[in-house]
């Protein structure tokens, strides 16, 4: 990950570039711009309660899946081809609609055969 900062008077621009060939098909770029507020007041801290988000895990256990683990739940729930549910750079372009149509046609006969 590479971060770039630029200051322009009261503005601060931030650009983050993440290059991860295992999980990303092309670099992920995020930008943000912040404006200085000299009158900013920060409220006093408030009490909060710690809650377990995944109560099925034991203390100290971290949910993780080995590389290559497939999770078809989303594609099955929304009746999409698994490839389309995996995202990637190619799925954000309009041209991918043709590929998606082809995947849906190929998947249709097998799903109708399973209902018989």
RAVENCOR-V26313 format. One record per helix or strand of 3 or more residues. SS is the DSSP state (H for helix, E for strand). FROM is the first residue (numbers start at 1). LEN is the number of residues. If there is no record, write none. Layout:
ss: (SS & SS)
from: (FROM & FROM)
len: (LEN & LEN)
This chain:
ss: (E & E & E & H & H & H & H)
from: (2 & 11 & 28 & 73 & 82 & 89 & 96)
len: (7 & 8 & 8 & 5 & 4 & 4 & 20)
